[in-house]
Amino acid sequence: MATQAAGIPRLVYRKLQVEFEPAQVDFTRIVQAYATGMFRDSFVTTPELQTKVVQKIKELDAGTSPLSFARLAAPPELRWTIDDASVNPLAGNDVPLLELHVLPLNFVGHSDRELEQLSTSLVDRIRTAGLVRGDIALSPSRSRDHAAVSVPSGRPRSWDAPQPGELAEVRLYKTGQISTRATLPKDGLGSILDAEALPQQITDLSKFIGALNIVQQDRIVVAAGGSCSARTSVDRFDPHQSRRSARLSHLSNFTLRTEADESVTLAALSTGAKEVAGPLSRALIRQHPTAR
């Protein structure tokens, strides 16, 4: 689970011609449940295992990028929370939020029964993925077309203290789309779109979505956006001290979003997350009013 969240390749080899103990059988089920991004094989003898491991490591070392992009014939039907204040639990708080959306392609969607099962397990999946502290109380909810879990802030600080971005919500739609929302880094002068912190935050959210182990389709669409206020600026975030000045927008409220015109392989949620996050971050920053 930890390696999947970190985007590290996993090699799993099962020994044949042996009888597993009950605890080993249970462990095998857990490993197989997290099959995304995992290479599986079997062996009988130790020399056979050593040969296979060495060969696979050489293949990984010589391999090309796991990402593959393809132009979409038509715009995907993404749900943007920034377009729908009626389903926004943070609406009215004037909190700028970063959104990251992942939509699996060629997927028929979840049935009511499947969504109910996933809704029940969503809190545990979020905790297992490791992006939320264990002492944070999560708040699940359910509607006809999605299941959601709200995440309260885990860093009570003074209003002017620098605060890194934090996960605020996870939402799973019947269509298969998974959306996360997170606060942006901020200090006493407002929220910050940082050219270094933003791609890292998108990378972390992408790997987090992959670690939920819900999306299994080979090709996905990844899009990012944000709801911003006049106090959202393009700047450098310093976790140790607040800024003394900032170049703010003349607009009171505005939104940013990337154009979802390509699909990408599932590696975008693991080993390829950083490569995908770069263009998404740059596209969002270019849309800020002060960058025009």
PAZAPA-4460 file (N, C-alpha, C; in steps of 0.05 Angstrom, whole numbers, plus 32768, in hexadecimal, padded with zeros to 4 digits):
% residues 292
    n_x    n_y    n_z   ca_x   ca_y   ca_z    c_x    c_y    c_z   seq   type   mol
   8011   7FE8   8000   8000   8000   8000   8011   8019   8000     1      M     A
   8027   8018   800F   8039   8030   8011   8047   8034   7FF6     2      A     A
   8050   801F   7FEA   805E   8022   7FD0   804B   802B   7FBA     3      T     A
   8032   8022   7FBB   801F   802B   7FA7   8019   8049   7FAA     4      Q     A
   8016   8052   7FC3   8012   806E   7FC8   802A   807F   7FBF     5      A     A
   8042   8074   7FC1   805A   8082   7FB9   8061   807F   7F9B     6      A     A
   8051   806E   7F8D   8056   806A   7F71   806F   8059   7F6B     7      G     A
   8076   8047   7F7D   808D   8036   7F7A   8084   801B   7F6D     8      I     A
   8091   8012   7F58   8089   7FF8   7F4C   808B   7FE1   7F60     9      P     A
   8079   7FCE   7F5E   8078   7FB8   7F71   807B   7F9E   7F61    10      R     A
   808D   7F8C   7F6A   8090   7F72   7F5D   8087   7F5D   7F71    11      L     A
   8074   7F4D   7F6A   8068   7F3A   7F7C   806C   7F1E   7F70    12      V     A
   8079   7F0C   7F7F   807E   7EF1   7F76   8072   7EDD   7F8B    13      Y     A
   8062   7ECB   7F81   8055   7EB7   7F93   8063   7E9C   7F8E    14      R     A
   806A   7E8F   7FA4   8076   7E75   7FA2   8061   7E60   7F9D    15      K     A
   8067   7E4E   7F89   8055   7E38   7F82   805D   7E1F   7F91    16      L     A
   804B   7E0C   7F91   804F   7DF1   7F9C   8052   7DF2   7FBB    17      Q     A
   8046   7E06   7FC7   8046   7E08   7FE4   802A   7E0E   7FEE    18      V     A
   8024   7E06   8007   8009   7E0B   8012   800B   7E23   8025    19      E     A
   7FFC   7E38   801F   7FFC   7E50   802F   7FEE   7E4C   804A    20      F     A
   7FF7   7E59   805E   7FE9   7E5A   8078   7FD2   7E6E   8075    21      E     A
   7FBE   7E6D   8087   7FA7   7E80   8085   7FB0   7E9D   8084    22      P     A
   7FC3   7EA5   8094   7FCC   7EC1   8094   7FD9   7EC9   8079    23      A     A
   7FE7   7EB5   806D   7FF3   7EBB   8053   7FDE   7EBD   803D    24      Q     A
   7FC9   7EAE   803F   7FB3   7EB0   802C   7FA6   7ECB   802E    25      V     A
   7FA2   7ED5   8046   7F96   7EEF   804A   7FA8   7F05   803F    26      D     A
   7FC2   7F02   8044   7FD5   7F16   8039   7FD5   7F16   801B    27      F     A
   7FD3   7EFF   800F   7FD2   7EFD   7FF2   7FB9   7F0C   7FE7    28      T     A
   7FA3   7F09   7FF4   7F8A   7F18   7FEB   7F8F   7F36   7FEC    29      R     A
   7F9C   7F3F   8001   7FA1   7F5C   8004   7FB3   7F66   7FED    30      I     A
   7FC8   7F57   7FE8   7FDB   7F5F   7FD3   7FCD   7F5F   7FB8    31      V     A
   7FBD   7F4B   7FB2   7FB0   7F49   7F98   7F9A   7F5E   7F95    32      Q     A
   7F8F   7F68   7FAB   7F7B   7F7D   7FAA   7F87   7F97   7FA1    33      A     A
   7FA1   7F9B   7FA6   7FAF   7FB3   7F9E   7FC0   7FAC   7F85    34      Y     A
   7FB2   7FA4   7F70   7FC0   7F99   7F59   7FCA   7FAF   7F46    35      A     A
   7FBF   7FC7   7F48   7FC6   7FDC   7F35   7FE4   7FE3   7F37    36      T     A
   7FF1   7FE3   7F20   800E   7FE9   7F1F   8020   7FD4   7F2A    37      G     A
   8016   7FBB   7F2C   8026   7FA6   7F38   802C   7F90   7F24    38      M     A
   8045   7F87   7F24   804D   7F70   7F13   804C   7F57   7F24    39      F     A
   803F   7F42   7F19   803D   7F29   7F28   8049   7F12   7F18    40      R     A
   8055   7EFF   7F27   8060   7EE7   7F1B   8062   7ED2   7F30    41      D     A
   806D   7EBB   7F29   806F   7EA5   7F3C   808A   7E98   7F39    42      S     A
   8091   7E87   7F4D   80AB   7E79   7F4C   80A8   7E60   7F5D    43      F     A
   80BC   7E4E   7F5A   80BD   7E35   7F69   80D6   7E35   7F7B    44      V     A
   80ED   7E3B   7F6F   8106   7E3A   7F7D   8112   7E56   7F81    45      T     A
   8124   7E58   7F95   8131   7E72   7F9A   8141   7E7C   7F82    46      T     A
   8152   7E6B   7F75   8160   7E75   7F5D   814E   7E80   7F48    47      P     A
   8137   7E72   7F44   8123   7E7C   7F30   8119   7E98   7F37    48      E     A
   8113   7E9B   7F51   8109   7EB5   7F5A   811F   7ECB   7F56    49      L     A
   8138   7EC5   7F5D   814D   7ED9   7F5A   8150   7EE1   7F3D    50      Q     A
   814F   7ECE   7F2B   8152   7ED4   7F0E   813B   7EE6   7F05    51      T     A
   8123   7EDF   7F0D   810C   7EEF   7F04   810D   7F0B   7F0F    52      K     A
   8115   7F0E   7F28   8116   7F29   7F34   812B   7F3A   7F26    53      V     A
   8142   7F2F   7F21   8158   7F3E   7F14   814F   7F46   7EF8    54      V     A
   8142   7F34   7EE9   8139   7F3A   7ECE   8124   7F50   7ECE    55      Q     A
   8112   7F4F   7EE1   80FD   7F64   7EE2   8108   7F7F   7EEA    56      K     A
   811B   7F80   7EFC   8127   7F99   7F04   8136   7FA5   7EEC    57      I     A
   8143   7F95   7EDC   8151   7F9F   7EC4   813C   7FAA   7EB0    58      K     A
   8125   7F9D   7EAE   8110   7FA7   7E9C   8106   7FC2   7EA5    59      E     A
   8102   7FC4   7EBF   80F8   7FDE   7EC9   810D   7FF4   7EC5    60      L     A
   8126   7FED   7EC9   813B   8001   7EC6   813E   800B   7EAA    61      D     A
   8139   7FF9   7E96   813C   8000   7E7A   8122   8009   7E6E    62      A     A
   810C   8008   7E7D   80F2   800E   7E72   80EE   802C   7E6C    63      G     A
   80DB   8032   7E5B   80D4   804D   7E54   80BF   8057   7E68    64      T     A
   80B6   806F   7E64   80A2   807B   7E75   8088   806A   7E75    65      S     A
   807C   8065   7E8C   8063   8055   7E8C   804B   8065   7E82    66      P     A
   804F   807E   7E7C   8038   808F   7E73   8035   808D   7E55    67      L     A
   801C   808E   7E4D   8015   808F   7E31   7FFC   80A1   7E2F    68      S     A
   7FFF   80B6   7E1E   7FE9   80C9   7E1B   7FDB   80C4   7E00    69      F     A
   7FC1   80CA   7E00   7FB1   80C7   7DE7   7F9C   80DD   7DE6    70      A     A
   7F99   80E9   7DCF   7F86   80FF   7DCB   7F6A   80F4   7DCE    71      R     A
   7F59   8103   7DDC   7F3D   80FB   7DDF   7F2C   8104   7DC7    72      L     A
   7F1A   80F3   7DBD   7F09   80FB   7DA7   7EF4   810F   7DAF    73      A     A
   7EEC   810E   7DC8   7ED7   8120   7DD3   7EDD   8127   7DEF    74      A     A
   7ED5   813F   7DF9   7EDA   8146   7E15   7ECD   8132   7E28    75      P     A
   7EDB   812A   7E3D   7ECF   8117   7E50   7EBB   8125   7E62    76      P     A
   7EA8   8116   7E6D   7E93   8121   7E7E   7E9D   8122   7E9B    77      E     A
   7EAD   8136   7EA1   7EB8   8139   7EBC   7EA5   8149   7ECD    78      L     A
   7EA4   8142   7EE7   7E95   8152   7EFA   7EA9   8165   7F08    79      R     A
   7EA4   817F   7F05   7EB5   8193   7F12   7EA6   819E   7F2A    80      W     A
   7EB0   819A   7F42   7EA3   81A4   7F5A   7EA2   81C3   7F5A    81      T     A
   7EB5   81D0   7F4D   7EB6   81ED   7F4D   7E9E   81F8   7F3D    82      I     A
   7E90   81E7   7F2E   7E79   81F0   7F1F   7E5F   81ED   7F2E    83      D     A
   7E60   81DF   7F45   7E48   81D8   7F53   7E4A   81DE   7F71    84      D     A
   7E43   81F7   7F78   7E45   81FF   7F94   7E31   81F0   7FA6    85      A     A
   7E1C   81E5   7F9A   7E07   81D8   7FAA   7E11   81BE   7FB6    86      S     A
   7E26   81B3   7FAB   7E31   819A   7FB6   7E4C   819F   7FC2    87      V     A
   7E53   81B8   7FC8   7E6D   81BF   7FD2   7E6B   81C4   7FF0    88      N     A
   7E74   81B1   8000   7E72   81B4   801D   7E82   81CB   8029    89      P     A
   7E95   81D5   8019   7EA5   81EB   8022   7E9C   8206   8017    90      L     A
   7E86   8206   8007   7E7C   821E   7FFB   7E76   8232   8011    91      A     A
   7E7C   824C   800B   7E76   8261   801E   7E8D   8266   8031    92      G     A
   7EA1   8255   8032   7EB8   8259   8044   7ECE   8269   8036    93      N     A
   7ECB   826E   801C   7EDF   827E   800E   7EFB   8270   8010    94      D     A
   7EFB   8256   800E   7F14   8247   800F   7F1C   823E   7FF3    95      V     A
   7F31   8249   7FE8   7F3A   8240   7FCD   7F42   8222   7FCF    96      P     A
   7F39   8213   7FBB   7F3D   81F6   7FBB   7F49   81ED   7FA1    97      L     A
   7F5B   81DA   7FA2   7F66   81CC   7F8B   7F56   81B3   7F87    98      L     A
   7F4E   81AE   7F6E   7F3F   8196   7F67   7F50   8185   7F54    99      E     A
   7F4F   816B   7F59   7F5C   8158   7F47   7F48   8142   7F41   100      L     A
   7F43   813D   7F27   7F2E   812A   7F1E   7F3B   8114   7F0D   101      H     A
   7F33   80FC   7F12   7F3B   80E5   7F03   7F23   80D6   7EF9   102      V     A
   7F20   80D3   7EDF   7F09   80C5   7ED3   7F13   80AE   7EC2   103      L     A
   7F0B   8095   7EC9   7F13   807E   7EB9   7F03   807D   7E9F   104      P     A
   7F11   8076   7E89   7F04   8075   7E6F   7EFA   8058   7E6A   105      L     A
   7EE6   8056   7E59   7EDA   803C   7E51   7ED1   802D   7E6A   106      N     A
   7EC4   803C   7E7C   7EBA   8030   7E95   7E9C   8035   7E97   107      F     A
   7E8D   8020   7E9D   7E70   8022   7E9D   7E66   8030   7EB6   108      V     A
   7E77   8034   7EC9   7E6E   8040   7EE2   7E68   802C   7EF8   109      G     A
   7E64   8036   7F10   7E5E   8025   7F27   7E40   8022   7F2A   110      H     A
   7E37   800A   7F30   7E1B   8005   7F36   7E15   8010   7F52   111      S     A
   7DFC   8012   7F59   7DF5   801B   7F74   7E01   800A   7F89   112      D     A
   7E01   7FF0   7F84   7E0D   7FDD   7F98   7E2B   7FE2   7F9A   113      R     A
   7E39   7FE5   7F84   7E56   7FEA   7F85   7E5C   8004   7F92   114      E     A
   7E4D   8019   7F8C   7E52   8033   7F99   7E4E   8031   7FB7   115      L     A
   7E3A   8022   7FBF   7E35   801F   7FDB   7E4C   8011   7FE9   116      E     A
   7E57   7FFC   7FDC   7E6E   7FED   7FE7   7E86   7FFF   7FE9   117      Q     A
   7E8B   800E   7FD3   7EA2   8020   7FD3   7E9F   8037   7FE7   118      L     A
   7E86   8040   7FEA   7E81   8055   7FFE   7E88   804C   801A   119      S     A
   7E81   8032   801F   7E87   8027   803A   7EA5   8025   803F   120      T     A
   7EB4   801F   802A   7ED1   801B   802E   7EE2   8034   8029   121      S     A
   7ED5   804A   8021   7EE5   8061   8019   7EF5   806D   802F   122      L     A
   7EEA   806F   8047   7EF9   807A   805E   7F12   8069   8063   123      V     A
   7F0F   804E   8064   7F26   803D   8068   7F3B   8040   8052   124      D     A
   7F32   8042   8039   7F44   8045   8023   7F54   805F   8026   125      R     A
   7F47   8075   802E   7F54   808E   8031   7F6A   808D   8047   126      I     A
   7F63   8080   805D   7F77   807D   8073   7F8E   806C   806A   127      R     A
   7F88   8056   805B   7F9D   8044   8052   7FB0   8052   803F   128      T     A
   7FA6   8065   802F   7FB6   8072   801B   7FCB   8085   8028   129      A     A
   7FC7   808C   8041   7FDB   809A   8050   7FDD   80B8   804D   130      G     A
   7FCA   80C5   8040   7FCB   80E2   803E   7FBE   80F1   8054   131      L     A
   7FAF   80E2   8065   7FA0   80EE   807C   7FAA   80E2   8096   132      V     A
   7FAF   80F3   80AA   7FB8   80E9   80C4   7FA3   80D8   80D1   133      R     A
   7FAB   80C5   80E0   7F99   80B2   80ED   7F86   80BE   8101   134      G     A
   7F8E   80D5   810C   7F7D   80E2   8121   7F69   80F6   8115   135      D     A
   7F68   80F9   80FA   7F56   810B   80EE   7F3B   80FD   80EA   136      I     A
   7F25   8109   80F3   7F0B   80FD   80F0   7F00   8103   80D4   137      A     A
   7EFA   80EE   80C6   7EEF   80F0   80AB   7ED1   80EF   80AB   138      L     A
   7EC4   80FE   8098   7EA7   8100   8098   7E9D   80F6   807D   139      S     A
   7E93   80DD   807C   7E88   80D2   8063   7E6B   80DC   805E   140      P     A
   7E64   80DD   8045   7E49   80E4   803D   7E42   80D6   8023   141      S     A
   7E29   80D6   801B   7E20   80C6   8004   7E09   80D5   7FF6   142      R     A
   7E09   80D6   7FDC   7DF2   80E0   7FCD   7DEC   80CC   7FB7   143      S     A
   7DDA   80D2   7FA6   7DD1   80BF   7F91   7DE8   80B9   7F7D   144      R     A
   7DF9   80CD   7F78   7E0D   80C9   7F63   7E29   80C8   7F6C   145      D     A
   7E2E   80CB   7F86   7E4A   80CA   7F8F   7E4B   80C4   7FAD   146      H     A
   7E63   80BB   7FB6   7E69   80B8   7FD2   7E80   80CB   7FD8   147      A     A
   7E80   80D8   7FEF   7E95   80EB   7FF5   7E9E   80E8   8012   148      A     A
   7EB7   80F1   8017   7EC2   80F2   8032   7ED0   810D   8035   149      V     A
   7EC7   811C   8049   7ED3   8136   804F   7EE9   8133   8063   150      S     A
   7EFF   8142   8060   7F16   8141   8071   7F1A   815C   807E   151      V     A
   7F16   815E   8098   7F1B   8178   80A5   7F39   817E   80A7   152      P     A
   7F3F   8197   80AB   7F5B   81A0   80AD   7F68   8193   80C5   153      S     A
   7F81   818A   80C1   7F8F   817D   80D7   7FA4   818E   80E3   154      G     A
   7FA5   81A8   80DB   7FBA   81BA   80E5   7FAE   81D4   80F0   155      R     A
   7FA4   81D3   8109   7F99   81EC   8115   7FB0   8200   811A   156      P     A
   7FB0   8216   810B   7FC4   822A   810E   7FB8   8246   810D   157      R     A
   7FC7   825A   8113   7FBE   8275   8112   7FB9   827C   80F5   158      S     A
   7FA7   8290   80F0   7F9F   8296   80D5   7FB5   829F   80C3   159      W     A
   7FCA   82AB   80CE   7FE0   82B5   80BD   7FF8   82A3   80BB   160      D     A
   7FF6   828B   80C7   800D   8278   80C6   800D   826A   80AB   161      A     A
   8025   8264   809F   8026   8255   8086   801A   8239   808A   162      P     A
   800A   8230   8077   7FFE   8216   8079   7FFF   8207   805E   163      Q     A
   800B   81F0   805D   800C   81E0   8044   7FF0   81D8   803C   164      P     A
   7FED   81D1   8023   7FD3   81C7   801A   7FCB   81AD   8027   165      G     A
   7FB1   81A9   802B   7FA7   8191   8038   7F8F   8185   8028   166      E     A
   7F8D   816B   8029   7F76   815E   801D   7F5D   8166   802B   167      L     A
   7F47   816E   801C   7F2E   8177   8028   7F17   8164   8022   168      A     A
   7F18   8156   800C   7F01   8144   8005   7F09   8130   7FF0   169      E     A
   7EFD   8119   7FF1   7EFF   8104   7FDD   7EE3   80FD   7FD4   170      V     A
   7EDF   80FC   7FBA   7EC4   80F6   7FB0   7EC6   80E1   7F9A   171      R     A
   7EB5   80CD   7F9C   7EB3   80B7   7F88   7E98   80B8   7F7B   172      L     A
   7E97   80BC   7F61   7E7E   80BD   7F52   7E77   80A2   7F46   173      Y     A
   7E5D   809E   7F41   7E54   8086   7F34   7E61   8081   7F19   174      K     A
   7E68   8097   7F0B   7E75   8094   7EF1   7E91   8088   7EF3   175      T     A
   7E9C   8086   7F0C   7EB7   807D   7F10   7ECB   8093   7F15   176      G     A
   7EC2   80AC   7F11   7ED4   80C3   7F16   7EDA   80C5   7F33   177      Q     A
   7EF4   80C9   7F3A   7EFD   80CF   7F55   7F07   80EC   7F55   178      I     A
   7EFE   80FB   7F68   7F06   8117   7F6A   7F11   811D   7F86   179      S     A
   7F26   812B   7F87   7F31   8134   7FA1   7F31   8153   7FA1   180      T     A
   7F2D   815E   7FB8   7F30   817B   7FBC   7F42   8180   7FD3   181      R     A
   7F53   8194   7FD0   7F67   819A   7FE5   7F6B   81B8   7FE7   182      A     A
   7F71   81C1   7FFF   7F78   81DD   8002   7F94   81E2   7FF5   183      T     A
   7F98   81FB   7FEC   7FB2   8202   7FE2   7FC4   820B   7FF9   184      L     A
   7FDE   820B   7FF5   7FEF   8217   800A   7FE7   8234   800E   185      P     A
   7FE9   823E   8027   7FE1   8259   802C   7FF0   8265   8043   186      K     A
   7FF0   8280   8045   7FFB   828E   805C   7FE9   82A5   8062   187      D     A
   7FF4   82B9   8070   7FE3   82CF   8079   7FD8   82E0   8062   188      G     A
   7FE4   82DE   804A   7FDB   82EE   8033   7FC9   82DF   8020   189      L     A
   7FC4   82C6   8026   7FB1   82B6   8016   7FBD   829D   800B   190      G     A
   7FAE   8290   7FF9   7FB6   8276   7FED   7FCA   827B   7FD7   191      S     A
   7FDB   8266   7FD2   7FF1   8269   7FC0   7FF2   8253   7FAB   192      I     A
   7FF5   825B   7F92   7FFB   8249   7F7C   8019   824A   7F78   193      L     A
   8026   8236   7F82   8044   8235   7F82   804D   8222   7F6C   194      D     A
   805F   822C   7F5B   8068   821C   7F44   8076   8202   7F4C   195      A     A
   807F   8200   7F65   808C   81E8   7F6E   8079   81D8   7F80   196      E     A
   806A   81E5   7F91   8059   81D7   7FA4   8040   81CB   7F96   197      A     A
   8036   81D9   7F81   801D   81D0   7F74   8021   81B6   7F65   198      L     A
   8036   81B2   7F55   803A   8198   7F48   803E   8181   7F5C   199      P     A
   804C   8187   7F72   804F   8173   7F87   8035   816C   7F94   200      Q     A
   8024   817F   7F98   800A   817A   7FA4   7FF8   8169   7F91   201      Q     A
   7FF9   8170   7F77   7FEA   8160   7F64   7FF5   8144   7F62   202      I     A
   8010   8141   7F63   801C   8127   7F62   8013   8116   7F7A   203      T     A
   8013   8122   7F92   800A   8114   7FAA   7FED   810B   7FA8   204      D     A
   7FDC   811D   7F9E   7FBF   8117   7F9C   7FBB   8101   7F87   205      L     A
   7FCA   8101   7F71   7FC8   80EC   7F5D   7FCF   80D1   7F68   206      S     A
   7FE6   80D0   7F76   7FEE   80B6   7F82   7FDA   80AE   7F98   207      K     A
   7FCF   80C1   7FA6   7FBB   80BB   7FBA   7FA2   80AE   7FAD   208      F     A
   7F99   80B9   7F97   7F82   80AD   7F89   7F89   8091   7F7F   209      I     A
   7FA1   808D   7F75   7FAA   8072   7F6D   7FAA   805F   7F85   210      G     A
   7FB3   8068   7F9C   7FB5   8057   7FB4   7F99   8050   7FBF   211      A     A
   7F84   805E   7FB7   7F69   8056   7FC0   7F62   803C   7FB3   212      L     A
   7F6F   8035   7F9D   7F6B   801B   7F90   7F4E   8017   7F87   213      N     A
   7F43   802C   7F7B   7F28   802A   7F70   7F29   802A   7F51   214      I     A
   7F39   803C   7F46   7F3B   803E   7F29   7F4E   8028   7F1F   215      V     A
   7F43   8017   7F0D   7F53   8001   7F02   7F55   8001   7EE4   216      Q     A
   7F47   8013   7ED6   7F47   8014   7EB9   7F62   801D   7EAE   217      Q     A
   7F69   8013   7E97   7F83   8018   7E8B   7F88   8036   7E84   218      D     A
   7F72   8043   7E7C   7F75   805F   7E73   7F63   8071   7E83   219      R     A
   7F6D   8088   7E8A   7F5E   809B   7E9B   7F62   80B7   7E91   220      I     A
   7F51   80C9   7E9A   7F54   80E6   7E95   7F5A   80F3   7EB0   221      V     A
   7F6E   8104   7EB0   7F75   8113   7EC9   7F73   8131   7EC3   222      V     A
   7F64   813F   7ED4   7F60   815B   7ED1   7F62   8169   7EEC   223      A     A
   7F6B   8182   7EEB   7F6E   8192   7F04   7F60   81AD   7F01   224      A     A
   7F58   81B7   7F17   7F4B   81D2   7F17   7F4C   81DE   7F32   225      G     A
   7F40   81F5   7F35   7F40   8202   7F4F   7F2D   8219   7F51   226      G     A
   7F22   821C   7F69   7F12   8234   7F6F   7F24   8247   7F7E   227      S     A
   7F26   8260   7F74   7F38   8273   7F80   7F2A   828D   7F88   228      C     A
   7F37   829C   7F9A   7F2C   82B5   7FA2   7F41   82CB   7F9B   229      S     A
   7F3A   82E4   7FA1   7F4D   82FA   7F9B   7F67   82F7   7FAA   230      A     A
   7F66   82E8   7FC0   7F7E   82E5   7FD1   7F8E   82CB   7FC9   231      R     A
   7F89   82C1   7FB1   7F98   82AA   7FA7   7FAD   82B5   7F93   232      T     A
   7FC6   82B1   7F98   7FDB   82BD   7F88   7FEF   82A8   7F7E   233      S     A
   7FFD   82AF   7F69   8013   829E   7F5F   802D   82A7   7F6D   234      V     A
   8038   8296   7F7D   804F   829F   7F8E   805D   8286   7F98   235      D     A
   8072   828B   7FA8   8080   8275   7FB6   8075   8272   7FD2   236      R     A
   8071   8259   7FDA   8068   8253   7FF4   807F   824D   8007   237      F     A
   8081   825B   801D   8095   8256   8031   8088   824A   804A   238      D     A
   808D   8231   8050   807F   8225   8067   8088   8230   8082   239      P     A
   809C   8242   8082   80A7   824C   809B   809E   8269   80A1   240      H     A
   8097   8278   808D   808E   8293   8093   807B   829D   807D   241      Q     A
   8069   82AF   8085   8056   82BB   8072   8064   82D0   8060   242      S     A
   8058   82D5   8049   8063   82EA   8038   805C   8306   8043   243      R     A
   806A   831A   803A   8065   8335   8042   8055   8344   802C   244      R     A
   8055   8339   8014   8045   8345   7FFE   803D   8330   7FEB   245      S     A
   8029   8335   7FDB   801F   8322   7FC7   8012   8331   7FB0   246      A     A
   8014   8326   7F98   8007   8332   7F81   7FEC   8324   7F7E   247      R     A
   7FD7   8332   7F86   7FBC   8326   7F86   7FAC   832C   7F6D   248      L     A
   7F98   831C   7F68   7F87   831F   7F50   7F73   8335   7F55   249      S     A
   7F6A   8342   7F3F   7F55   8356   7F41   7F39   8349   7F41   250      H     A
   7F39   832E   7F3C   7F1F   8320   7F3C   7F1A   8315   7F59   251      L     A
   7F01   8318   7F61   7EFA   830F   7F7C   7EF9   82F0   7F7E   252      S     A
   7EEF   82E3   7F69   7EEE   82C6   7F68   7EF1   82BD   7F4C   253      N     A
   7F00   82A8   7F48   7F04   829D   7F2D   7F0B   8280   7F2F   254      F     A
   7F09   8272   7F19   7F0F   8255   7F18   7F25   824F   7F04   255      T     A
   7F33   823A   7F09   7F48   8230   7EF7   7F41   8213   7EF0   256      L     A
   7F48   820B   7ED8   7F44   81EE   7ED1   7F55   81E8   7EB8   257      R     A
   7F5E   81CF   7EB7   7F6D   81C5   7EA0   7F5A   81B9   7E8C   258      T     A
   7F62   81BA   7E73   7F52   81AE   7E5D   7F57   8190   7E5C   259      E     A
   7F42   8180   7E5F   7F45   8163   7E5F   7F42   815A   7E42   260      A     A
   7F58   815A   7E33   7F58   8152   7E17   7F68   813A   7E11   261      D     A
   7F74   812D   7E25   7F84   8115   7E22   7F7D   8101   7E37   262      E     A
   7F81   80E8   7E30   7F80   80D2   7E43   7F9D   80CA   7E49   263      S     A
   7FA1   80BC   7E5F   7FBB   80B3   7E67   7FB9   8098   7E74   264      V     A
   7FCF   8089   7E74   7FCE   806F   7E80   7FCC   8071   7E9F   265      T     A
   7FC5   805B   7EAB   7FC1   805A   7EC8   7FDA   8061   7ED8   266      L     A
   7FF1   8060   7ECC   800A   8067   7EDA   800A   8084   7EE3   267      A     A
   7FF7   8095   7ED9   7FF5   80B0   7EE2   7FED   80B2   7EFF   268      A     A
   7FE4   809C   7F0B   7FDD   809C   7F27   7FF2   808E   7F38   269      L     A
   8009   8089   7F2C   801F   807C   7F3B   803A   8087   7F31   270      S     A
   8048   8077   7F21   8063   807F   7F19   8064   8097   7F07   271      T     A
   804E   809D   7EF9   804D   80B3   7EE6   8040   80CC   7EF1   272      G     A
   8039   80CC   7F0B   802A   80E2   7F17   8038   80FC   7F14   273      A     A
   8052   80FD   7F1A   8061   8116   7F19   8062   8121   7EFC   274      K     A
   8065   810F   7EE9   8067   8118   7ECD   804C   8125   7EC4   275      E     A
   8036   811B   7ECD   801C   8126   7EC6   8017   8140   7ED5   276      V     A
   8020   8141   7EEE   801A   8158   7EFF   8027   8172   7EF5   277      A     A
   803E   8170   7EE8   804B   8188   7EDE   803B   8199   7ECB   278      G     A
   8031   818D   7EB4   8021   819C   7EA2   8007   81A6   7EAE   279      P     A
   7FFA   8196   7EBF   7FE2   819F   7ECC   7FE7   81B8   7EDD   280      L     A
   7FFC   81B8   7EEC   8002   81CF   7EFD   8008   81E8   7EED   281      S     A
   8018   81E5   7ED8   801F   81FC   7EC8   8006   8208   7EBA   282      R     A
   7FF4   81F6   7EB2   7FDC   8200   7EA5   7FCB   8210   7EB8   283      A     A
   7FC9   8207   7ED1   7FB9   8216   7EE5   7FC6   8231   7EEB   284      L     A
   7FE0   8231   7EEF   7FED   824A   7EF6   7FEB   825E   7EDF   285      I     A
   7FED   8255   7EC6   7FEA   8267   7EAF   7FCF   8274   7EAE   286      R     A
   7FBA   8267   7EB9   7F9F   8273   7EB8   7F9A   8287   7ECE   287      Q     A
   7FAC   828A   7EE1   7FA8   829E   7EF6   7FA8   82BA   7EEA   288      H     A
   7F96   82CC   7EF2   7F93   82E6   7EE6   7FAD   82F6   7EE5   289      P     A
   7FBE   82F3   7EF9   7FD7   8303   7EF9   7FEC   82F8   7EE6   290      T     A
   7FE7   82E0   7EDA   7FFA   82D4   7EC7   7FF2   82DB   7EAB   291      A     A
   7FDB   82E9   7EA7   7FD2   82EF   7E8C   7FDE   8309   7E82   292      R     A
***
